[in-house]
């Protein structure tokens, strides 16, 4: 009979890999021990955890619910036994890789994070801003910050705030052309910017709170990043649809005007996440917790 925490560690690793042989390799166990541990855990819980056939293995609904709870229990148990350790010991030596979109607050985030990590001089942060979403598993990234839909239960996620989208333009452009009287007028008669979709080769559609959407008819500026779209709007060249956390300071200073504010909506979340790991290294937990606090403070609604 395996210790219950050991059995949960095997279960969490198997939930991540969905392969018993890979689970055994990761944990340095015999494959038969992994199979036996899962069978014993299923018997104790009275529930099936995995559905297996000749081609693939998936978690059952009960297994999906158990996984984050087991991760939390393992994490708390590790914290309990590590309570007497000093965080600036060997546990806080090594590298933590962080990916995030190129937010305008990037420098503020880095500055606050590095200051908070002053007690750990042997800790290395690898900072990876990127427009494209890196695959956090394949790229062996420890922590991700993203704007978008919340990922599935393979990840530990902390939401920071909802993110909306706003249609904005410079006051000079609005003074010159007036406010559009409809979305159709905006689409066909106003200079718009567009954000290119590198996957499809097309541009992303504009979407609105009433359920309507359109593609810019004849965009006057096309970019692959929202920073350049913002620059086009600030230059008075285009009307642009941009994340509200990006345009907020410019609206407050009067450098941009919100067009059709009633059609703004919040389809996304700003969130921080990391992969499920049965026993997460102390350095990753510390950086994750510091970043979560920093993001809440910087992006307070």
ABEGO torsion letter per residue (X at the ends): XBBAAAAAAAAAAAAAAGBAAAAAAAAGBBAAAAAAAAAAAAAAAGBBABBBBAABBBBBAAAAAAAAAAAAAAAAAAAAAAAABBAABAAABEBBBBBBBBBAAAAAAAAAAAAAAAABAABBBBBBBBABBBBAAAAGBABBBBBEBBBBAABBBBBABBBBBBBBBBAAAAAAAEBBABAAAAAAABBBBBBBBAAAGBBBBBBBAAGBBBBBABBABBBABAAAAAAAAAAGABBBBBBAAAAAAAAAAGABBBBGAAABBBABBBBBBBBBBABBBAAAAAAAAAAAAAAAAAABX
